[in-house]
Amino acid sequence: MVEIAITGTGIVSALGTDSTDFHRRLLAGETSIKASPWAAEVEGRDAWQAVIEGFDPADWMDRRIEEGTDLFAQFTLAAAEQAVRQADLGELDPLRTAVVNGTSIGGVRAVMKAQHALDKDGPGAVPRKTQIQIWPNMAAAQVAMRYGLHGPSLTVTTACASSLDAIGTAARIIERGDADVAIAGGTEGGISLAGGGRDGDFVPVLFHTANVYGMEAPATDPNRAMLPFDVKRSGIVVGEG
């Protein structure tokens, strides 16, 4: 049986934008869940979100890549870079390195931006790169292009289990001998308040979908907003990273 090890980790999250900071804050019991300032005004009740603050794509990619990617793919590139650096495996074999990424909604932020531009200024205003920003597979594709990889490249979409399933899929790829190394993980970037709230039209959409998830009576304390194994849980908190 093939022994598989995690040799490097990377993270971009509301609780930290590198694995060391994330781990420290996690052990300290900190929370990055905050009240959505618009929710009470819109619906007369609280709602919660976990958004990333201070993320600058320019720290991780050149302008051409930034312009051609949605936020979810940008998060992936940053986290993958961290993981590859930490693993310190030397030059990756392009034919023996896999990329497996999980995402449930992909480039939905790009869809909303394009729709806003279309409604406001007509078809000519729709960004030319919208299509390649939307595709869920583009996060994995961008990682493969970054490192010149030609091994298995897969995208897993299984709702909240997407990231976990992606890591499991990557392990099975190595186990059956189709790759020696895999860059695996997951990403979401649809909250839109990240990056200065440039796409505020998406905020009400997320609020109403949160109601569908069962948040008709969300907690008034952010520390009680997300209780996945508690009998008093009342839905989920939408986050990004």
C-alpha positions in Angstrom: 0.0 0.0 0.0 1.3 3.4 -1.0 1.9 5.8 2.0 0.7 9.3 1.3 1.9 12.3 3.3 0.9 16.0 3.4 4.2 17.8 2.8 3.1 21.4 2.6 0.0 23.5 3.4 -1.2 26.9 2.3 -4.3 28.9 3.3 -6.1 32.1 2.5 -9.0 32.6 4.8 -10.8 35.1 7.0 -8.9 33.6 10.0 -5.5 34.1 8.5 -3.7 34.2 5.1 -1.0 31.7 5.9 -1.0 28.4 7.7 1.1 29.6 10.7 -1.2 32.5 11.4 -4.3 30.4 10.8 -3.2 27.7 13.1 -2.3 30.1 15.9 -5.6 31.9 15.7 -7.5 28.6 15.5 -5.8 27.3 18.7 -6.6 30.6 20.4 -10.3 30.1 19.8 -10.6 33.3 17.7 -13.4 33.8 15.2 -13.5 35.6 12.0 -17.3 35.6 11.7 -18.7 39.0 11.6 -22.2 40.5 11.3 -23.2 41.6 7.8 -24.0 45.3 8.2 -26.6 45.2 5.5 -28.6 42.3 6.7 -30.6 43.8 9.6 -31.4 46.8 7.4 -32.6 44.7 4.5 -34.5 42.0 6.4 -34.8 43.1 10.0 -32.5 40.4 11.4 -28.9 39.5 11.7 -26.8 37.4 9.3 -23.2 36.4 9.4 -20.3 36.2 7.0 -16.6 35.4 7.1 -14.8 37.6 4.6 -11.1 37.9 3.9 -9.6 41.3 4.6 -6.3 42.6 3.1 -5.9 40.1 0.3 -4.0 41.6 -2.6 -3.8 39.4 -5.7 -0.7 41.4 -6.9 1.3 39.8 -4.1 0.8 36.4 -5.8 0.4 36.9 -9.6 1.1 39.4 -12.3 -1.6 41.8 -13.6 -2.4 39.7 -16.7 -3.3 36.6 -14.5 -5.2 38.8 -12.1 -7.3 40.3 -14.8 -8.1 36.8 -16.3 -9.1 35.1 -13.0 -12.0 35.3 -10.6 -11.4 35.7 -6.9 -11.8 32.0 -6.2 -9.0 31.1 -8.5 -6.8 33.9 -7.1 -7.2 32.4 -3.6 -6.2 29.1 -5.0 -3.0 30.4 -6.6 -2.0 32.1 -3.4 -2.6 29.0 -1.2 -1.0 26.7 -3.8 2.1 28.9 -3.8 2.4 28.7 0.0 2.0 24.9 0.0 4.6 24.3 -2.8 7.1 26.5 -1.0 6.6 24.8 2.3 6.8 21.3 0.7 10.2 22.2 -0.8 10.1 19.2 -3.2 12.3 20.9 -5.8 11.3 20.9 -9.4 7.9 19.3 -9.9 7.7 16.5 -12.6 5.2 18.0 -15.1 3.8 14.6 -16.1 3.7 13.1 -12.6 2.1 16.0 -10.7 -1.7 16.2 -10.4 -3.9 19.2 -9.5 -7.2 18.6 -7.8 -9.4 21.5 -6.7 -12.8 21.6 -5.1 -15.3 24.4 -5.5 -19.1 24.6 -5.1 -19.9 27.8 -7.0 -16.7 28.6 -9.0 -16.6 32.1 -10.7 -20.0 33.3 -9.7 -18.5 36.7 -8.7 -17.5 37.2 -12.3 -21.0 36.3 -13.5 -22.5 39.0 -11.2 -19.9 41.6 -12.4 -20.6 40.8 -16.0 -24.4 40.9 -15.5 -24.1 44.3 -13.8 -22.0 45.6 -16.7 -24.5 44.3 -19.2 -27.5 45.8 -17.4 -25.8 49.2 -17.0 -23.9 49.7 -20.3 -24.9 47.0 -22.7 -23.2 44.0 -24.4 -20.1 45.9 -25.2 -19.3 46.4 -21.6 -19.2 42.7 -20.7 -15.5 41.9 -19.9 -13.9 39.7 -22.6 -12.4 37.4 -20.1 -15.7 36.7 -18.3 -16.0 33.2 -19.7 -12.6 31.9 -18.5 -13.2 33.6 -15.1 -16.5 31.7 -14.6 -15.5 28.1 -15.3 -15.0 26.2 -12.0 -12.1 24.2 -13.5 -10.0 27.4 -13.9 -8.6 27.4 -10.4 -7.0 24.0 -11.0 -6.1 25.1 -14.5 -4.3 28.2 -13.3 -2.3 26.2 -10.8 -1.3 23.7 -13.6 -0.3 26.6 -15.8 1.7 28.3 -13.0 3.9 25.3 -12.6 3.8 23.9 -16.1 2.0 20.7 -15.1 0.5 18.2 -17.5 -0.6 15.5 -15.1 -4.2 14.8 -14.0 -6.1 18.0 -13.5 -9.6 17.7 -11.9 -12.2 19.9 -10.3 -14.6 18.4 -7.7 -18.0 20.0 -7.0 -19.8 18.4 -4.1 -21.1 21.4 -2.2 -19.6 21.9 1.2 -17.6 18.7 0.9 -15.8 19.8 -2.3 -12.4 20.6 -0.7 -12.4 17.4 1.4 -13.4 15.3 -1.6 -10.7 17.0 -3.7 -8.0 16.0 -1.2 -9.3 12.4 -1.1 -9.4 12.3 -4.9 -5.8 13.5 -5.1 -4.8 10.8 -2.6 -6.4 8.1 -4.7 -4.7 9.4 -7.9 -1.3 8.9 -6.1 -2.4 5.6 -4.6 -3.2 4.1 -8.0 0.0 5.3 -9.5 -1.2 8.1 -11.8 0.9 10.7 -10.1 3.7 11.0 -7.5 2.7 14.4 -6.2 -0.6 16.3 -6.1 -1.5 19.9 -5.3 -5.0 19.6 -3.8 -7.5 21.8 -1.9 -10.5 23.9 -2.4 -11.8 27.4 -2.8 -14.7 29.8 -2.8 -14.8 33.5 -3.6 -18.4 34.6 -4.0 -19.0 36.9 -1.1 -17.9 39.9 -3.1 -17.3 42.2 -0.1 -13.7 41.1 -0.3 -11.9 43.6 -2.5 -13.8 46.6 -1.1 -17.4 45.6 -1.8 -17.1 46.4 -5.5 -20.0 44.1 -6.3 -22.6 45.0 -3.7 -25.4 43.7 -5.9 -24.4 40.2 -4.9 -24.8 40.7 -1.2 -28.7 40.4 -1.1 -28.5 37.3 -3.2 -26.2 35.6 -0.6 -28.5 36.7 2.2 -31.5 35.1 0.7 -29.7 31.9 -0.2 -28.5 31.8 3.5 -32.2 31.8 4.4 -32.7 28.7 2.2 -29.9 27.0 4.2 -32.0 27.3 7.3 -30.9 30.6 8.8 -34.3 32.0 9.5 -33.3 32.5 13.2 -29.6 33.0 13.2 -27.6 33.5 16.5 -27.0 37.0 17.8 -23.4 36.0 18.9 -20.8 35.3 16.2 -19.3 32.6 18.4 -22.7 30.8 18.2 -23.4 31.5 14.6 -21.8 28.3 13.2 -22.5 25.1 15.2 -22.2 22.2 12.8 -22.5 19.4 15.4 -24.8 21.2 17.9 -28.5 20.4 18.3 -29.1 24.2 18.4 -27.5 24.9 15.0 -29.4 27.2 12.7 -27.8 27.0 9.3 -24.4 27.9 7.9 -22.2 30.9 7.7 -21.1 31.9 4.2 -17.3 32.4 3.9 -14.6 32.6 1.4 -11.0 31.5 0.9 
